[in-house]
Amino acid sequence: MSPQNPISVAVGLPTRGEKAPATAALMVAAVLLAASACSRSTTASLTAPTVPVSVATVEQKTVPVEVRGIGSVEAYSTVSIKAQVAAELTAVHFQEGQDVRAGDLLFSLDRRPFEAALRQAEANLARDIAQAEQAHAQARRYVQLREEGVAAEAQTEQFEAEARALDATVQADRAAVERARLNLEYCTIRSPLDGRTGRLMVNVGNLVKASDDPALVVINQVNPIYASFALPEQYLGDVKRYMAAGTLTVEAFSRDDPERPERGRVSFVDNTVDTTTGTIRLKGVFPNAEKRLWPGQFVDVVLTLTEVPNAIVVPASALQSSQAGDFVYVVKADGTVESRPVETGQTVAGLTIVKQGLHAGEIVVTDGQLRLIPGAKVKIVEGTPAAPAANAGTP
Protein backbone atom coordinates (compact mmCIF):
# COMPACT_ATOMS: atom_id res chain seq x y z
CA MET A 1 0.00 0.00 0.00
CA SER A 2 1.51 3.34 -1.08
CA PRO A 3 1.87 5.82 1.72
CA GLN A 4 0.94 8.57 -0.70
CA ASN A 5 -2.82 7.59 -0.82
CA PRO A 6 -4.01 7.00 2.74
CA ILE A 7 -7.53 8.48 2.28
CA SER A 8 -8.20 6.52 -0.86
CA VAL A 9 -7.29 3.30 0.87
CA ALA A 10 -9.34 4.15 3.96
CA VAL A 11 -12.50 4.67 2.03
CA GLY A 12 -11.87 1.87 -0.46
CA LEU A 13 -11.48 4.08 -3.56
CA PRO A 14 -9.13 3.37 -6.51
CA THR A 15 -6.38 5.87 -7.06
CA ARG A 16 -6.02 7.52 -10.43
CA GLY A 17 -3.56 10.30 -10.49
CA GLU A 18 -4.59 13.43 -8.59
CA LYS A 19 -8.40 13.03 -8.88
CA ALA A 20 -8.68 10.49 -6.07
CA PRO A 21 -7.97 12.89 -3.20
CA ALA A 22 -10.71 15.31 -4.41
CA THR A 23 -13.32 12.54 -4.64
CA ALA A 24 -12.51 11.31 -1.17
CA ALA A 25 -12.80 14.80 0.23
CA LEU A 26 -16.27 15.21 -1.27
CA MET A 27 -17.52 11.97 0.26
CA VAL A 28 -16.18 12.88 3.68
CA ALA A 29 -17.96 16.22 3.43
CA ALA A 30 -21.23 14.47 2.53
CA VAL A 31 -20.92 12.17 5.53
CA LEU A 32 -20.32 15.13 7.81
CA LEU A 33 -23.32 17.03 6.39
CA ALA A 34 -25.62 14.02 6.88
CA ALA A 35 -24.48 13.64 10.46
CA SER A 36 -25.08 17.33 11.06
CA ALA A 37 -28.62 17.13 9.61
CA CYS A 38 -29.51 14.15 11.78
CA SER A 39 -28.20 15.99 14.80
CA ARG A 40 -30.35 19.06 14.02
CA SER A 41 -33.46 16.88 13.47
CA THR A 42 -32.96 15.09 16.77
CA THR A 43 -32.44 18.37 18.56
CA ALA A 44 -35.56 19.89 16.96
CA SER A 45 -37.71 16.91 17.97
CA LEU A 46 -36.42 17.13 21.50
CA THR A 47 -37.04 20.85 21.72
CA ALA A 48 -40.47 20.92 19.94
CA PRO A 49 -42.72 23.41 21.80
CA THR A 50 -45.74 22.21 23.77
CA VAL A 51 -49.13 22.99 22.30
CA PRO A 52 -51.61 24.89 24.52
CA VAL A 53 -55.00 23.14 24.51
CA SER A 54 -58.33 23.16 26.30
CA VAL A 55 -59.56 19.85 27.68
CA ALA A 56 -62.59 18.18 29.26
CA THR A 57 -63.20 15.02 31.22
CA VAL A 58 -65.12 12.13 29.65
CA GLU A 59 -68.29 11.66 31.72
CA GLN A 60 -70.77 8.85 32.29
CA LYS A 61 -74.31 10.11 32.84
CA THR A 62 -77.97 9.67 31.94
CA VAL A 63 -78.68 11.44 28.66
CA PRO A 64 -82.16 12.21 27.29
CA VAL A 65 -83.01 11.16 23.74
CA GLU A 66 -84.46 14.31 22.20
CA VAL A 67 -86.02 15.45 18.96
CA ARG A 68 -85.95 19.13 18.09
CA GLY A 69 -88.23 21.21 15.92
CA ILE A 70 -89.83 24.61 15.45
CA GLY A 71 -93.38 25.22 16.63
CA SER A 72 -95.96 27.95 16.95
CA VAL A 73 -97.98 28.81 20.04
CA GLU A 74 -101.78 28.49 19.92
CA ALA A 75 -104.40 29.62 22.39
CA TYR A 76 -105.89 26.83 24.46
CA SER A 77 -109.36 28.18 23.66
CA THR A 78 -110.53 31.08 21.51
CA VAL A 79 -113.99 32.65 21.87
CA SER A 80 -115.46 35.36 19.65
CA ILE A 81 -117.90 37.38 21.74
CA LYS A 82 -121.03 38.34 19.77
CA ALA A 83 -124.38 39.77 20.73
CA GLN A 84 -127.38 37.43 20.77
CA VAL A 85 -129.95 40.20 20.43
CA ALA A 86 -130.15 43.39 18.40
CA ALA A 87 -129.68 46.41 20.64
CA GLU A 88 -127.57 49.49 21.27
CA LEU A 89 -124.22 48.94 22.99
CA THR A 90 -124.38 51.09 26.13
CA ALA A 91 -121.25 50.13 28.13
CA VAL A 92 -117.90 48.31 27.91
CA HIS A 93 -116.65 47.01 31.26
CA PHE A 94 -113.03 46.04 30.43
CA GLN A 95 -109.85 47.45 28.90
CA GLU A 96 -108.38 46.11 25.68
CA GLY A 97 -105.79 43.44 26.48
CA GLN A 98 -107.12 42.88 29.99
CA ASP A 99 -107.15 39.49 31.68
CA VAL A 100 -110.70 38.45 32.53
CA ARG A 101 -112.21 35.60 34.52
CA ALA A 102 -115.16 33.43 33.58
CA GLY A 103 -118.34 35.32 34.53
CA ASP A 104 -116.81 38.81 34.42
CA LEU A 105 -119.08 41.48 32.92
CA LEU A 106 -117.89 42.57 29.47
CA PHE A 107 -120.69 44.52 27.74
CA SER A 108 -124.09 46.03 28.53
CA LEU A 109 -126.79 46.50 25.91
CA ASP A 110 -129.87 48.72 26.09
CA ARG A 111 -132.30 46.78 28.30
CA ARG A 112 -135.42 48.93 27.95
CA PRO A 113 -137.01 47.28 24.89
CA PHE A 114 -136.53 43.85 26.41
CA GLU A 115 -137.88 44.87 29.81
CA ALA A 116 -141.02 46.15 28.05
CA ALA A 117 -141.30 42.92 26.06
CA LEU A 118 -141.01 40.90 29.26
CA ARG A 119 -143.76 42.89 30.96
CA GLN A 120 -145.99 42.42 27.93
CA ALA A 121 -145.39 38.68 27.88
CA GLU A 122 -146.14 38.42 31.60
CA ALA A 123 -149.40 40.38 31.11
CA ASN A 124 -150.48 38.12 28.27
CA LEU A 125 -149.78 35.12 30.45
CA ALA A 126 -151.89 36.49 33.31
CA ARG A 127 -154.76 37.28 30.95
CA ASP A 128 -154.78 33.86 29.36
CA ILE A 129 -154.54 32.12 32.73
CA ALA A 130 -157.66 33.96 33.83
CA GLN A 131 -159.49 33.07 30.63
CA ALA A 132 -158.43 29.44 30.91
CA GLU A 133 -159.73 29.27 34.51
CA GLN A 134 -163.05 30.75 33.41
CA ALA A 135 -163.32 28.32 30.52
CA HIS A 136 -162.67 25.36 32.83
CA ALA A 137 -165.36 26.57 35.24
CA GLN A 138 -167.82 26.95 32.37
CA ALA A 139 -167.00 23.49 31.07
CA ARG A 140 -167.52 21.94 34.53
CA ARG A 141 -170.99 23.55 34.77
CA TYR A 142 -172.04 22.22 31.39
CA VAL A 143 -170.83 18.75 32.29
CA GLN A 144 -173.09 18.84 35.33
CA LEU A 145 -176.03 20.15 33.27
CA ARG A 146 -175.45 17.41 30.72
CA GLU A 147 -175.61 14.82 33.46
CA GLU A 148 -178.90 16.36 34.57
CA GLY A 149 -180.18 16.19 30.98
CA VAL A 150 -180.46 19.96 30.59
CA ALA A 151 -177.43 20.74 28.37
CA ALA A 152 -176.73 19.20 25.00
CA GLU A 153 -173.70 16.93 24.49
CA ALA A 154 -172.29 19.04 21.64
CA GLN A 155 -172.45 22.24 23.64
CA THR A 156 -170.65 20.63 26.57
CA GLU A 157 -167.87 19.34 24.31
CA GLN A 158 -167.45 22.82 22.82
CA PHE A 159 -166.81 24.37 26.25
CA GLU A 160 -164.37 21.61 27.14
CA ALA A 161 -162.45 22.21 23.86
CA GLU A 162 -162.27 25.95 24.55
CA ALA A 163 -160.82 25.25 28.00
CA ARG A 164 -158.12 22.97 26.55
CA ALA A 165 -157.25 25.57 23.86
CA LEU A 166 -156.80 28.21 26.51
CA ASP A 167 -154.54 25.80 28.44
CA ALA A 168 -152.34 25.59 25.33
CA THR A 169 -152.37 29.38 25.03
CA VAL A 170 -151.17 29.62 28.63
CA GLN A 171 -148.28 27.27 27.83
CA ALA A 172 -147.33 29.43 24.83
CA ASP A 173 -147.49 32.52 27.02
CA ARG A 174 -145.19 30.91 29.55
CA ALA A 175 -142.68 30.17 26.76
CA ALA A 176 -142.95 33.78 25.57
CA VAL A 177 -142.18 34.98 29.09
CA GLU A 178 -139.12 32.75 29.28
CA ARG A 179 -137.94 33.99 25.89
CA ALA A 180 -138.43 37.63 26.88
CA ARG A 181 -136.57 37.02 30.15
CA LEU A 182 -133.73 35.31 28.25
CA ASN A 183 -133.46 38.20 25.79
CA LEU A 184 -133.24 40.54 28.71
CA GLU A 185 -130.38 38.48 30.15
CA TYR A 186 -128.61 38.69 26.78
CA CYS A 187 -128.34 42.44 27.32
CA THR A 188 -125.61 41.60 29.85
CA ILE A 189 -122.66 39.89 28.14
CA ARG A 190 -120.20 38.05 30.39
CA SER A 191 -116.95 36.21 29.72
CA PRO A 192 -117.44 32.46 29.19
CA LEU A 193 -113.84 31.59 30.17
CA ASP A 194 -110.65 32.77 31.81
CA GLY A 195 -108.52 34.51 29.22
CA ARG A 196 -107.13 37.70 27.77
CA THR A 197 -109.18 40.13 25.72
CA GLY A 198 -108.05 41.38 22.36
CA ARG A 199 -108.85 44.55 20.47
CA LEU A 200 -112.29 46.07 20.98
CA MET A 201 -114.08 45.85 17.64
CA VAL A 202 -117.29 47.83 18.40
CA ASN A 203 -117.55 51.00 20.47
CA VAL A 204 -120.29 52.27 22.76
CA GLY A 205 -123.28 53.76 20.92
CA ASN A 206 -123.23 51.35 18.00
CA LEU A 207 -126.20 49.16 17.23
CA VAL A 208 -125.20 45.52 17.38
CA LYS A 209 -127.08 42.62 15.83
CA ALA A 210 -127.42 39.00 16.82
CA SER A 211 -124.40 36.94 15.68
CA ASP A 212 -123.20 39.83 13.55
CA ASP A 213 -119.63 40.20 12.24
CA PRO A 214 -117.21 41.39 13.37
CA ALA A 215 -117.29 40.04 16.90
CA LEU A 216 -117.36 42.54 19.75
CA VAL A 217 -114.07 41.16 21.07
CA VAL A 218 -112.02 37.94 20.88
CA ILE A 219 -110.84 36.25 24.10
CA ASN A 220 -107.89 33.84 24.05
CA GLN A 221 -107.24 31.43 26.87
CA VAL A 222 -103.47 31.49 27.41
CA ASN A 223 -103.23 29.60 30.69
CA PRO A 224 -102.76 26.74 29.84
CA ILE A 225 -101.62 27.09 26.24
CA TYR A 226 -100.71 24.92 23.25
CA ALA A 227 -97.59 24.75 21.10
CA SER A 228 -98.05 23.01 17.77
CA PHE A 229 -95.01 21.54 15.99
CA ALA A 230 -94.13 19.08 13.23
CA LEU A 231 -91.62 16.24 13.24
CA PRO A 232 -90.30 14.13 10.35
CA GLU A 233 -92.45 11.06 9.89
CA GLN A 234 -89.47 8.82 10.69
CA TYR A 235 -90.06 9.63 14.37
CA LEU A 236 -93.74 8.63 14.32
CA GLY A 237 -93.04 5.05 15.41
CA ASP A 238 -90.88 6.21 18.32
CA VAL A 239 -93.47 8.77 19.40
CA LYS A 240 -96.29 6.21 19.44
CA ARG A 241 -94.17 3.61 21.22
CA TYR A 242 -92.99 5.93 23.98
CA MET A 243 -96.44 7.54 24.38
CA ALA A 244 -97.90 4.10 24.95
CA ALA A 245 -95.36 3.60 27.75
CA GLY A 246 -96.05 6.92 29.45
CA THR A 247 -96.32 10.68 29.11
CA LEU A 248 -93.90 12.40 26.74
CA THR A 249 -92.42 15.62 28.03
CA VAL A 250 -91.84 18.59 25.77
CA GLU A 251 -90.06 21.92 26.26
CA ALA A 252 -90.70 25.20 24.45
CA PHE A 253 -87.93 27.79 24.24
CA SER A 254 -88.96 31.33 23.38
CA ARG A 255 -86.52 33.31 21.25
CA ASP A 256 -86.36 36.18 23.77
CA ASP A 257 -85.61 33.91 26.76
CA PRO A 258 -83.84 30.75 25.51
CA GLU A 259 -82.43 29.86 28.93
CA ARG A 260 -85.83 29.31 30.60
CA PRO A 261 -87.91 26.71 28.77
CA GLU A 262 -91.60 26.20 29.44
CA ARG A 263 -92.19 22.53 30.25
CA GLY A 264 -95.30 20.58 29.32
CA ARG A 265 -96.51 17.29 27.86
CA VAL A 266 -97.57 15.99 24.45
CA SER A 267 -101.37 16.10 24.28
CA PHE A 268 -102.10 15.41 20.62
CA VAL A 269 -100.67 13.49 17.66
CA ASP A 270 -102.37 14.11 14.32
CA ASN A 271 -104.16 11.22 12.64
CA THR A 272 -102.39 11.63 9.31
CA VAL A 273 -98.94 12.41 7.92
CA ASP A 274 -98.70 15.51 5.75
CA THR A 275 -97.78 14.04 2.37
CA THR A 276 -96.49 17.37 1.03
CA THR A 277 -93.88 17.80 3.78
CA GLY A 278 -93.48 14.25 5.11
CA THR A 279 -94.12 15.42 8.67
CA ILE A 280 -96.52 14.58 11.48
CA ARG A 281 -98.19 17.33 13.53
CA LEU A 282 -98.11 17.22 17.34
CA LYS A 283 -99.29 19.51 20.13
CA GLY A 284 -97.88 20.10 23.57
CA VAL A 285 -99.87 21.65 26.39
CA PHE A 286 -98.05 23.94 28.83
CA PRO A 287 -99.20 25.44 32.15
CA ASN A 288 -97.83 28.86 31.10
CA ALA A 289 -98.33 30.21 34.62
CA GLU A 290 -96.10 33.22 33.93
CA LYS A 291 -97.68 33.81 30.50
CA ARG A 292 -94.28 33.65 28.80
CA LEU A 293 -95.76 31.89 25.76
CA TRP A 294 -98.09 33.93 23.56
CA PRO A 295 -100.48 32.89 20.76
CA GLY A 296 -98.81 33.17 17.36
CA GLN A 297 -95.29 33.14 18.81
CA PHE A 298 -92.62 30.90 17.23
CA VAL A 299 -90.71 28.68 19.65
CA ASP A 300 -87.98 26.06 19.55
CA VAL A 301 -89.47 22.75 20.71
CA VAL A 302 -87.55 19.87 22.29
CA LEU A 303 -89.41 16.57 22.62
CA THR A 304 -87.87 14.04 25.03
CA LEU A 305 -88.59 10.49 23.89
CA THR A 306 -86.63 8.52 26.50
CA GLU A 307 -83.36 8.53 28.45
CA VAL A 308 -80.11 6.59 27.92
CA PRO A 309 -78.62 5.61 31.31
CA ASN A 310 -74.85 5.43 31.93
CA ALA A 311 -73.94 6.94 28.58
CA ILE A 312 -70.34 8.00 27.87
CA VAL A 313 -70.40 11.63 26.73
CA VAL A 314 -67.86 14.23 25.60
CA PRO A 315 -68.27 17.82 24.46
CA ALA A 316 -69.13 17.92 20.78
CA SER A 317 -66.13 20.21 20.22
CA ALA A 318 -63.78 17.33 21.11
CA LEU A 319 -64.75 15.36 18.00
CA GLN A 320 -62.63 15.53 14.87
CA SER A 321 -63.36 13.95 11.50
CA SER A 322 -61.13 12.18 9.01
CA GLN A 323 -61.57 9.84 6.08
CA ALA A 324 -61.40 6.94 8.53
CA GLY A 325 -64.19 8.38 10.70
CA ASP A 326 -64.51 10.36 13.93
CA PHE A 327 -61.64 10.56 16.41
CA VAL A 328 -60.57 12.50 19.49
CA TYR A 329 -57.23 13.47 20.98
CA VAL A 330 -56.77 11.84 24.38
CA VAL A 331 -54.27 13.36 26.83
CA LYS A 332 -52.03 10.63 28.29
CA ALA A 333 -50.29 10.53 31.66
CA ASP A 334 -46.99 11.80 30.22
CA GLY A 335 -48.62 14.95 28.86
CA THR A 336 -48.68 13.82 25.24
CA VAL A 337 -51.74 13.06 23.12
CA GLU A 338 -52.89 10.08 21.14
CA SER A 339 -55.47 9.96 18.36
CA ARG A 340 -58.34 7.67 19.39
CA PRO A 341 -61.04 6.56 16.88
CA VAL A 342 -64.55 6.63 18.35
CA GLU A 343 -68.08 5.57 17.43
CA THR A 344 -70.54 8.36 18.19
CA GLY A 345 -74.26 8.64 18.74
CA GLN A 346 -76.69 11.50 19.29
CA THR A 347 -75.60 15.01 20.32
CA VAL A 348 -77.72 16.54 23.09
CA ALA A 349 -77.18 20.02 24.50
CA GLY A 350 -73.58 20.16 23.27
CA LEU A 351 -72.67 16.67 24.54
CA THR A 352 -72.12 13.78 22.15
CA ILE A 353 -72.73 10.17 23.16
CA VAL A 354 -69.68 7.97 22.47
CA LYS A 355 -70.73 4.38 21.92
CA GLN A 356 -67.21 2.98 21.70
CA GLY A 357 -63.63 4.19 22.10
CA LEU A 358 -63.57 6.12 25.40
CA HIS A 359 -63.95 5.49 29.11
CA ALA A 360 -65.24 7.74 31.87
CA GLY A 361 -62.51 9.85 33.44
CA GLU A 362 -60.26 10.13 30.41
CA ILE A 363 -59.12 13.59 29.32
CA VAL A 364 -59.88 14.76 25.79
CA VAL A 365 -58.82 17.88 23.93
CA THR A 366 -61.68 20.27 23.14
CA ASP A 367 -59.74 23.17 21.56
CA GLY A 368 -56.38 23.45 19.80
CA GLN A 369 -56.58 20.21 17.81
CA LEU A 370 -55.40 21.81 14.57
CA ARG A 371 -51.84 22.07 15.92
CA LEU A 372 -51.73 18.51 17.24
CA ILE A 373 -50.28 15.28 15.90
CA PRO A 374 -50.13 11.93 17.73
CA GLY A 375 -47.39 12.09 20.35
CA ALA A 376 -47.37 15.89 20.58
CA LYS A 377 -46.70 17.44 23.98
CA VAL A 378 -49.56 19.57 25.28
CA LYS A 379 -50.08 22.21 27.92
CA ILE A 380 -53.54 22.45 29.45
CA VAL A 381 -54.61 26.09 29.63
CA GLU A 382 -58.25 25.64 30.60
CA GLY A 383 -60.90 22.96 31.04
CA THR A 384 -62.86 21.15 33.67
CA PRO A 385 -60.23 18.61 34.75
CA ALA A 386 -56.80 19.19 36.17
CA ALA A 387 -53.76 18.20 34.16
CA PRO A 388 -53.13 14.44 33.96
CA ALA A 389 -51.11 12.89 36.84
CA ALA A 390 -47.54 12.51 35.89
CA ASN A 391 -49.00 15.65 34.77
CA ALA A 392 -52.24 14.14 36.37
CA GLY A 393 -52.90 10.64 35.49
CA THR A 394 -55.51 9.09 33.23
CA PRO A 395 -57.95 6.85 35.07
HUDA-V434585 format. One record per pair of residues at least 12 apart in sequence whose C-alpha atoms are under 6 Angstrom apart, sorted by the first residue. I is the first residue (numbers start at 1). GAP is how many residues later the second one is. D is the distance in whole Angstrom. If there is no record, write none. Layout:
I|GAP|D, I|GAP|D
This chain:
50|327|5, 50|328|5, 51|327|5, 51|328|6, 52|326|6, 52|327|5, 52|328|6, 53|314|6, 53|315|5, 53|327|5, 53|328|6, 54|311|6, 54|312|5, 54|313|5, 54|326|6, 54|327|6, 54|328|5, 54|329|5, 55|309|5, 55|310|4, 55|311|5, 55|328|5, 56|307|6, 56|308|6, 56|327|5, 56|328|5, 56|329|6, 57|304|6, 57|305|6, 57|306|5, 57|328|6, 58|256|5, 58|302|5, 58|303|5, 58|304|5, 59|253|6, 59|254|5, 59|301|5, 60|250|5, 60|251|5, 60|252|5, 60|300|6, 61|249|5, 61|250|5, 62|246|5, 62|247|4, 62|248|5, 62|249|6, 63|244|6, 63|245|5, 64|242|6, 64|243|4, 65|239|6, 65|240|6, 65|241|5, 65|242|5, 66|237|5, 66|238|4, 66|239|6, 67|235|6, 67|236|5, 68|233|6, 68|234|5, 69|232|5, 70|229|6, 70|230|5, 70|231|6, 71|157|5, 71|158|4, 71|227|6, 71|228|5, 72|155|5, 72|156|5, 72|224|6, 72|225|6, 72|226|4, 72|227|6, 73|153|6, 73|154|4, 73|222|5, 73|223|5, 73|224|5, 74|152|5, 74|153|6, 74|221|5, 75|145|6, 75|146|6, 75|147|5, 75|150|5, 75|220|5, 76|145|5, 76|149|5, 76|150|6, 77|143|6, 77|144|5, 78|141|6, 78|142|5, 79|139|6, 79|140|5, 80|135|6, 80|138|4, 81|134|6, 81|135|6, 81|136|5, 81|137|6, 82|129|5, 82|133|5, 82|134|6, 83|127|5, 83|128|6, 84|126|4, 84|127|6, 85|124|6, 85|125|5, 86|122|5, 86|123|4, 86|124|5, 87|23|6, 87|120|6, 87|121|6, 88|21|6, 88|22|5, 88|118|6, 88|119|4, 89|20|5, 89|115|5, 89|116|5, 89|117|6, 90|18|6, 90|19|5, 90|20|6, 90|114|5, 90|115|6, 91|16|6, 91|17|5, 91|113|6, 92|14|6, 92|15|5, 93|13|5, 93|14|6, 96|102|6, 96|103|5, 97|100|5, 97|101|5, 98|98|6, 98|99|5, 99|96|6, 99|97|4, 100|94|6, 100|95|6, 100|96|6, 101|93|4, 102|89|5, 102|90|5, 102|91|4, 102|92|5, 103|87|5, 103|88|5, 104|86|5, 104|87|5, 105|85|4, 106|83|6, 106|84|5, 107|82|5, 108|79|6, 108|80|5, 109|78|5, 111|76|6, 114|70|5, 118|62|5, 118|63|6, 121|55|6, 121|56|5, 122|55|6, 125|45|6, 125|48|5, 128|42|6, 129|41|6, 132|31|6, 132|34|5, 132|35|6, 135|28|5, 136|27|5, 139|20|5, 139|21|5, 142|14|5, 195|24|6, 195|25|5, 195|26|4, 196|23|5, 196|24|5, 197|22|5, 198|20|5, 200|17|5, 201|15|5, 201|16|6, 202|14|5, 223|64|6, 223|65|5, 224|62|6, 224|63|4, 224|64|6, 225|60|6, 225|61|5, 226|58|6, 226|59|5, 227|56|6, 227|57|5, 228|54|6, 228|55|4, 229|52|6, 229|53|5, 230|49|6, 230|50|5, 230|51|4, 231|48|5, 231|49|5, 232|47|4, 233|45|6, 233|46|5, 233|47|6, 248|17|6, 248|18|6, 249|15|6, 249|16|4, 249|55|6, 250|13|6, 250|14|5, 250|15|5, 250|52|6, 250|53|4, 251|12|5, 251|50|6, 251|51|5, 252|47|6, 252|48|6, 252|49|5, 253|46|5, 253|47|5, 254|45|5, 264|21|6, 264|22|4, 265|19|5, 265|20|6, 266|17|6, 266|18|4, 267|16|6, 267|17|5, 268|14|5, 268|15|5, 269|13|5, 312|41|6, 312|42|5, 313|38|6, 313|39|5, 313|40|5, 313|41|6, 314|37|6, 314|38|6, 315|35|6, 315|36|5, 316|34|6, 316|35|5, 316|36|5, 317|49|5, 318|47|6, 318|48|4, 326|15|6, 326|16|6, 327|13|5, 327|14|4, 327|15|5, 328|12|5, 329|35|6, 329|36|6, 330|33|6, 330|34|4, 331|32|5, 331|33|6, 333|55|5, 333|56|6, 333|57|5, 333|60|5, 333|61|6, 334|56|6, 335|42|6, 335|43|6, 335|56|6, 336|39|5, 336|40|5, 336|41|4, 336|42|6, 337|37|6, 337|38|5, 337|39|6, 338|36|5, 338|37|6, 339|35|6, 342|14|6, 342|15|5, 343|12|5, 343|13|5, 361|34|6, 362|32|6
